[in-house]
Amino acid sequence: QVQLVESGGGLVQAGGSLRLSCAASGGTFSSYAMGWFRQAPGKEREFVAGISWNGGRTAYADSVKGRFTISRDNAKSTVYLQMNSLKPEDTAVYYCINIRANNWTPFGSWGQGTQVTVSS
């Protein structure tokens, strides 16, 4: 069973940047599409970005398009989320997870996530 550990969150001012990492172990990381989701207080968990198994295809939520970039390093079993021009509304707990390549929906177990807080 794949285990996923997110890191890289923190407190940043609006307009700043953060890079999140998600390290996978216990499975065949390079076989699966991966996604980042986030959940803000009092809101539903939402899709942020997804990447195909080889990085050839990506997708983003409209709210982050042009500001966030998802990437992966299969040799390191790690997926990244580079977040630039951060806004207070990006404040949330961010999670990575396996996703289905045909519709970007998540499957498997959620990890602990990493907190991102953007101050105005």
Summary of the structure (lengths in Angstrom):
residues: 120
radius of gyration: 13.2
end to end distance: 39.7
largest distance: 40.2
contacts: 355
relative contact order: 0.31
helix: 5%
strand: 51%
